[in-house]
Amino acid sequence: MPMHYHRIIIPVSGGPEDDRAIDLVGELAQRHPTNITLVYVVEVPQAMPLDAELPDKVERGEAALEQAERLTKHRLPTSTDLISTDLLQARSAGAAIVDEAIEQNADVILMATAITIKYGKQVTGEAAAYVMRNAPCDVILVRVASDLQLQEA
C-alpha cells in the first residue's frame, strides 16, 4: 500500500455508511494534496434505455453528492479545491465505479458497505463485490455494522 494516495474515488449512496468512508479519507488525505472524486451511480434497469430520464433517482443522487461534498470539505478544509463530484448513469454501479477509477487513473477506491442477508448467507452488496474483483487499483472497503448485527450484540 503506498504511503500516500494522489487520486481517491469514493462511491456514495446517500446512506449513513458514506460518513464512515469520508471519515477515513480524512485520515488518508490529511497531510498531502489529494484529488478526491465523490461518485454516485444511478442504476438504470435493463428494461429501460441507458439514457432514460430518471428525475427522482437523479435528484436523490445530487442530494447525496452535495451532502458528501459538504462533509468532505468540512473534514478536509485545506483540500476543498481538490474535491469533485460525478453523477453517473449505468446498468451496474460496480462497473461504473471501476470505469471511473480507470478514467481518473485512481490510486484507490474507498467505499463503505454493509453486510446483508441473501438466501440465508451474509453478503456484501453487488457493487462492492464487483469492485473488489475488478478494480485496477487498491480498494479499501469499510464494512459498516448493519442493524441486524447491532441487534445481535
Secondary structure, 3 states (H helix, E strand, C coil): CCCCCCEEEEECCCCCHHHHHHHHHHHHCCCCCCEEEEEEEEECCCCCCCCCCCHHHHHHHHHHHHHHHHHHHHHCHHHHHHEEEEEEEECCHHHHHHHHHHHHCCCEEEEEEECEEECCEEECCHHHHHHHHHCCCEEEEEEECCHHHHHHC
